[in-house]
Amino acid sequence: MIIFRGISIPHGTLKTIFRAFRYPNYRLFYYGQSISLIGVWVQNIAMGWLLYRLTGSALLLGTVAFAQQIPSLFIMPFAGVLADRFNRRKVLIISQAAAMVVAFVLAFLVLYNFITIPVIIILAAVNGVILAFDTPFRNSFVPDMITEKQDLGNAIALNSSLYNLARFIGPPIGGVLIAWVGEGWCFFINGVSFLAVLASLSAMKIGPQKPRLKKSSVFRELREGINYALNEKSIRYLLVLVAMSSFFGLPFQALLPVFAADVLKGGSELLGLLTGALGFGALTGAFYLASRKYVHIIPVAVFRTALVFAVGLGIFALSSYTILSFIMMAITGFGMIVHFNSTNALIQTIADEDKRGRVVALYSLSFMGITPLGSLAAGWVAEFIGVPYTVFAFSLICIVSALLFGRRLPVVFRKVVRKVGRS
């Protein structure tokens, strides 16, 4: 039992990890995504290899990543408004089909030697636009499949475990395929993999969204969603914590090559092992969160794992021992995934149905749109004090923000109890 503010909360067990599978629509979604995400990771590894093979430029690698991420900053808030207006399943079918077309275009251009660096950057930006629209619809679509709020956190955690499992499986497959048949066929295989998720979405039987009594302009509804998130204290505290962790915490991922080469005196193999340790911790965290049966305990998990993430990152930043760095990467990955996924589950539990898309878009924006800006800031600071001290200083800011959130934890906890109690 967990005793918090006089309420007894039983621990979840491992038997509850896959309880979201009792919803037929979610099973379809999970199976379709399991194939599609592996294809996405095959494409990701092929894209990086193709770009580096053609240019040998680390700067261009960062440019392409920036081109794919930055559309989220401008598009995602408006996509959240649309997610509250339009049928989420139908829009997801359109966005996934658009991503499939981009993969096939890449395959054609590479296989017939028409590919150029500007075209790669343009297609990366197009993919970023698709992702910026897709993310709020996909995240706010989960409660449409999960009818009982107490199972929502489990479904979100299983989604994360699927993503991290694909991150283990996809890149090795992509590496082998690059050696055997080249990058073009990797893009083609990713395009084919989208058929699985399109088929699963088409086969679902989802009830109609609750009708909106009135619709104003997109800008007015966006302002309404922002005001709602800011005025609802529990949501505001969660979004601020995510934004701080994203801006000051997540940029370390772009700086891992520096730690592998300059701090730990290794090569690309060491970089791969560090990334694998991060992925192992993230996958463990996703399954841990999936095993938690009761949504009431998630606010405590957000606070604790935000601290775990920040402390693990700080120790990693100052470590010059390879084994210690591996351990801290795994701990950081665990804290990172549980922290962000728990926040996602809480926000979707707390938010009103007619504003869920907009609130989820603000959550997604808090890390997908802000992280590239944090990476630029980290790179600038590192020019003056070095990468390790930059990451360490940023981790201290994350620790302070987590502690400040801890003081607001009872507000979030009470809101969750009231919301689930009415469900």
C-alpha positions in Angstrom: 0.0 0.0 0.0 1.0 3.6 -0.6 -0.4 6.1 1.8 -0.7 9.6 0.4 -2.7 12.4 2.0 -4.7 9.8 3.9 -5.6 7.7 0.8 -4.5 4.1 0.6 -3.3 3.0 -2.9 -2.4 -0.6 -3.8 0.7 -1.3 -5.9 0.2 -2.6 -9.4 1.6 -5.9 -10.4 3.3 -7.3 -13.5 0.0 -9.1 -14.3 -1.4 -5.7 -15.2 1.2 -4.7 -17.7 -0.8 -5.6 -20.8 -4.3 -4.8 -19.5 -4.9 -2.3 -22.2 -5.0 -5.2 -24.7 -8.5 -6.0 -23.5 -9.7 -3.2 -25.8 -9.9 -4.5 -29.3 -9.2 -1.1 -30.9 -6.1 -0.7 -28.9 -4.9 -4.2 -29.9 -5.3 -3.2 -33.5 -3.5 0.1 -32.9 -0.6 -1.6 -31.1 -0.1 -4.3 -33.7 -0.1 -1.9 -36.6 2.3 0.5 -34.8 4.6 -2.4 -33.9 5.3 -3.0 -37.6 5.3 0.7 -38.7 7.7 1.9 -36.0 10.3 -0.7 -36.9 10.1 0.6 -40.4 10.5 4.2 -39.2 13.7 3.3 -37.3 15.0 1.5 -40.4 14.4 4.7 -42.3 16.0 6.8 -39.6 19.3 4.9 -39.6 19.3 4.8 -43.4 18.7 8.6 -43.6 21.6 9.3 -41.3 23.9 6.9 -43.1 23.0 8.3 -46.5 23.5 11.9 -45.5 26.9 11.2 -43.8 28.0 9.1 -46.8 27.2 11.8 -49.2 28.6 14.8 -47.2 30.7 13.6 -44.3 29.3 16.6 -42.4 28.1 16.4 -38.8 26.7 19.9 -39.3 24.3 18.7 -42.0 23.2 15.8 -39.8 22.1 18.4 -37.2 20.6 20.6 -39.9 18.3 17.8 -41.2 17.3 16.9 -37.6 16.5 20.6 -37.0 14.5 20.8 -40.2 12.4 17.8 -39.1 11.8 19.0 -35.5 11.3 22.8 -35.9 7.8 22.6 -37.6 6.4 21.3 -34.4 7.1 24.6 -32.7 4.8 26.5 -35.1 2.3 23.9 -36.2 1.5 21.8 -33.2 -0.6 24.3 -31.2 -2.9 24.8 -34.2 -3.0 21.0 -34.9 -4.2 20.6 -31.3 -7.2 22.8 -32.1 -8.0 20.7 -35.1 -7.7 17.5 -33.0 -10.7 18.8 -31.0 -12.7 19.6 -34.2 -12.1 16.7 -36.6 -12.4 12.9 -36.5 -9.1 11.8 -35.1 -9.0 8.4 -36.7 -9.6 9.7 -40.2 -7.0 12.4 -39.8 -4.5 9.8 -38.6 -5.2 7.7 -41.7 -4.4 10.8 -43.8 -1.2 11.7 -41.9 0.1 8.1 -42.0 -0.6 7.9 -45.7 1.3 11.1 -46.3 4.3 9.8 -44.4 4.1 6.7 -46.5 4.2 8.8 -49.6 7.3 10.6 -48.4 9.1 7.3 -47.7 8.3 6.0 -51.2 9.5 9.3 -52.8 12.8 9.0 -50.9 13.1 5.4 -52.1 12.5 6.4 -55.7 15.0 9.3 -55.6 17.7 7.2 -54.0 17.2 4.1 -56.1 17.4 6.2 -59.3 20.2 8.5 -58.1 18.1 11.7 -58.2 18.7 12.5 -54.5 20.4 15.7 -53.5 21.1 17.3 -50.1 18.5 20.2 -50.6 15.9 17.5 -51.4 16.8 15.6 -48.3 16.4 18.7 -46.2 13.0 19.6 -47.9 11.7 16.0 -47.4 12.8 16.1 -43.8 10.9 19.3 -43.3 7.8 17.8 -44.9 8.1 14.8 -42.6 8.3 17.3 -39.7 5.1 19.0 -40.8 3.4 15.7 -41.0 4.6 14.7 -37.6 3.5 18.1 -36.1 0.0 17.4 -37.3 0.0 13.7 -36.5 1.3 13.9 -32.9 -1.7 15.8 -31.2 -4.2 13.6 -33.1 -2.3 10.4 -32.2 -1.9 11.3 -28.5 -5.5 12.5 -28.0 -6.8 9.4 -29.9 -5.6 7.0 -27.2 -8.6 7.8 -24.9 -10.9 7.2 -27.8 -9.7 3.6 -27.7 -9.4 3.3 -23.9 -12.8 3.8 -22.4 -11.8 3.5 -18.7 -9.5 6.3 -17.4 -7.7 4.0 -15.0 -6.3 2.1 -18.0 -5.1 5.2 -19.9 -1.7 5.4 -18.2 -1.1 1.7 -19.1 -1.9 2.3 -22.7 0.4 5.3 -22.9 3.2 3.3 -21.2 2.7 0.4 -23.6 3.0 2.9 -26.5 6.3 4.0 -25.1 7.6 0.4 -24.6 6.7 -0.3 -28.2 8.6 2.8 -29.4 11.7 1.9 -27.4 11.5 -1.7 -28.5 11.4 -0.6 -32.1 14.5 1.6 -31.4 16.3 -1.6 -30.4 15.1 -3.7 -33.3 14.9 -1.2 -36.2 18.5 0.2 -36.4 20.2 -3.2 -36.5 17.9 -4.3 -39.2 18.5 -1.1 -41.1 22.3 -1.5 -40.7 22.1 -5.0 -42.3 19.8 -3.8 -45.1 22.1 -0.9 -45.9 25.0 -3.3 -46.3 22.9 -5.8 -48.4 20.7 -3.6 -50.6 21.4 0.1 -49.9 19.5 3.0 -48.3 16.9 3.2 -51.1 15.3 -0.2 -50.2 15.3 0.8 -46.5 13.0 3.8 -47.4 10.9 1.5 -49.6 10.5 -1.0 -46.7 9.4 1.8 -44.4 6.8 2.9 -46.9 5.4 -0.7 -47.0 5.4 -0.9 -43.2 2.9 2.0 -43.1 0.3 -0.3 -44.7 0.1 -2.2 -41.3 -0.9 0.9 -39.3 -3.3 2.1 -42.1 -5.0 -1.3 -42.1 -5.3 -1.3 -38.3 -6.8 2.2 -38.2 -9.2 1.3 -41.0 -10.4 -1.8 -39.1 -11.2 0.0 -35.9 -14.7 0.6 -34.7 -14.6 4.0 -32.9 -17.7 5.8 -31.7 -18.2 9.4 -32.8 -16.5 12.2 -30.9 -18.8 14.3 -28.7 -20.3 17.0 -30.8 -19.1 20.6 -30.3 -21.9 23.0 -29.7 -20.1 25.8 -31.5 -16.9 26.4 -33.3 -15.1 29.8 -33.3 -12.0 30.7 -35.2 -8.9 28.6 -34.9 -7.0 31.4 -33.2 -9.8 31.9 -30.7 -10.0 28.2 -29.9 -6.2 28.1 -29.6 -6.3 31.0 -27.1 -9.1 29.2 -25.2 -7.0 26.0 -25.0 -4.0 28.0 -23.7 -6.1 29.9 -21.2 -7.6 26.6 -20.0 -4.2 25.0 -19.5 -2.8 28.0 -17.7 -5.9 28.5 -15.4 -6.1 24.8 -14.5 -3.3 24.7 -11.9 -2.6 21.0 -12.1 -2.1 21.1 -15.9 0.0 24.3 -15.7 2.4 22.7 -13.1 2.8 19.6 -15.3 3.4 21.6 -18.5 6.0 23.9 -16.8 7.9 20.9 -15.4 7.9 19.2 -18.9 9.1 22.4 -20.5 11.9 22.8 -18.1 13.0 19.2 -18.3 12.9 19.4 -22.1 14.8 22.6 -22.6 17.5 21.9 -20.0 17.5 18.1 -19.9 16.8 16.5 -23.3 19.6 18.4 -25.3 22.1 15.9 -23.8 21.1 13.4 -26.5 22.6 15.6 -29.2 25.8 15.9 -27.3 26.4 12.2 -26.7 29.1 11.9 -29.4 31.2 14.5 -27.5 31.0 12.4 -24.3 31.9 9.2 -26.3 34.8 10.6 -28.1 36.3 13.4 -25.9 35.3 12.5 -22.4 35.4 8.7 -22.4 38.0 8.4 -25.2 36.0 6.0 -27.3 34.6 5.7 -30.9 31.4 5.1 -32.6 31.0 1.7 -30.9 31.0 3.4 -27.5 28.5 5.9 -28.7 26.3 3.0 -29.8 26.6 1.4 -26.3 25.8 4.7 -24.6 22.7 5.1 -26.8 21.8 1.4 -26.1 22.1 2.0 -22.3 19.8 4.9 -22.6 17.3 2.8 -24.6 17.5 0.0 -22.1 16.6 2.3 -19.3 13.8 3.8 -21.3 12.4 0.4 -22.2 12.6 -0.7 -18.5 10.8 2.5 -17.5 8.1 2.0 -20.0 7.3 -1.5 -18.7 7.5 -0.3 -15.1 4.9 2.4 -15.8 2.7 -0.1 -17.6 2.7 -2.3 -14.5 1.2 0.5 -12.4 -2.5 -0.2 -12.2 -3.8 2.9 -10.4 -3.6 6.3 -12.0 -3.6 7.9 -8.5 0.0 7.0 -7.9 1.2 8.6 -11.1 1.7 12.2 -9.7 4.2 10.8 -7.2 5.9 9.0 -10.1 6.2 12.2 -12.1 8.0 13.9 -9.2 10.3 11.1 -8.3 11.4 10.3 -11.8 11.9 13.9 -12.7 14.5 13.9 -9.9 15.9 10.5 -11.1 16.3 11.9 -14.6 18.0 15.1 -13.5 20.3 13.4 -10.9 21.3 10.6 -13.3 22.1 13.2 -16.0 24.2 15.3 -13.6 26.3 12.3 -12.5 26.7 11.2 -16.1 27.9 14.7 -17.1 30.8 14.6 -14.6 31.7 10.9 -15.0 35.0 9.9 -16.7 34.5 6.2 -16.0 32.8 4.2 -18.8 31.0 1.7 -16.5 29.6 4.5 -14.4 28.5 6.4 -17.5 26.6 3.3 -18.8 24.8 3.0 -15.5 23.9 6.7 -15.3 22.6 6.5 -18.9 20.3 3.7 -18.1 19.1 5.5 -15.0 18.6 8.7 -17.0 16.6 6.8 -19.7 14.4 5.2 -17.0 13.7 8.5 -15.4 13.2 10.3 -18.7 10.6 7.9 -20.0 8.6 7.5 -16.8 8.6 11.2 -16.2 7.3 12.2 -19.6 4.9 9.3 -20.1 3.4 9.8 -16.6 2.9 13.5 -17.4 1.2 12.6 -20.7 -1.1 10.2 -18.9 -2.0 12.7 -16.2 -2.7 15.5 -18.6 -5.0 13.3 -20.7 -6.8 12.2 -17.5 -7.3 15.7 -16.1 -8.1 17.6 -19.3 -11.8 18.1 -20.4 -12.8 16.0 -23.4 -13.6 19.1 -25.6 -10.1 20.6 -24.9 -8.0 17.4 -24.8 -6.5 17.8 -28.3 -5.3 21.4 -27.6 -3.9 20.5 -24.2 -2.1 17.4 -25.5 -0.7 19.6 -28.3 0.7 22.0 -25.6 2.2 19.0 -23.9 3.8 17.7 -27.1 5.0 21.2 -27.9 6.6 21.4 -24.5 9.2 18.8 -25.5 9.1 18.4 -29.3 9.1 22.1 -30.0 11.3 23.3 -27.1 14.0 20.7 -27.2 15.6 22.0 -30.5 15.8 25.4 -28.8 17.4 23.9 -25.8 19.9 22.1 -28.0 20.9 25.5 -29.6 21.3 27.0 -26.1 23.4 24.1 -24.8 25.7 24.3 -27.9 26.2 28.0 -27.3 26.9 27.6 -23.6 29.2 24.7 -24.3 31.4 27.0 -26.4 32.3 28.9 -23.2 32.4 26.2 -20.4 32.6 22.9 -22.3 30.0 20.2 -22.8 30.3 18.3 -19.5 29.9 21.4 -17.4 27.0 22.6 -19.6 25.1 19.4 -19.1 25.8 19.4 -15.4 24.6 23.0 -15.0 21.5 22.2 -17.0 20.8 19.1 -14.8 20.9 21.3 -11.7 18.2 23.5 -13.2 16.2 20.4 -13.8 16.6 19.3 -10.2 15.4 22.7 -8.9 12.3 22.6 -11.2 11.5 19.1 -10.0 11.7 20.1 -6.4 9.5 23.1 -7.0 7.0 20.8 -8.7 7.1 18.6 -5.6 5.8 21.4 -3.5 2.7 21.6 -5.9 2.2 17.8 -5.9 -0.9 17.7 -3.6 -2.7 20.0 -6.1 -2.1 17.6 -8.9 -2.9 14.6 -6.8 -6.3 15.9 -5.6 -7.3 16.8 -9.1 -6.6 13.3 -10.4 -8.5 11.8 -7.5 -11.5 14.0 -8.3 -11.4 13.4 -12.0 -11.0 9.6 -11.8 -13.7 9.5 -9.1 -16.2 11.0 -11.5 -15.3 8.5 -14.3 
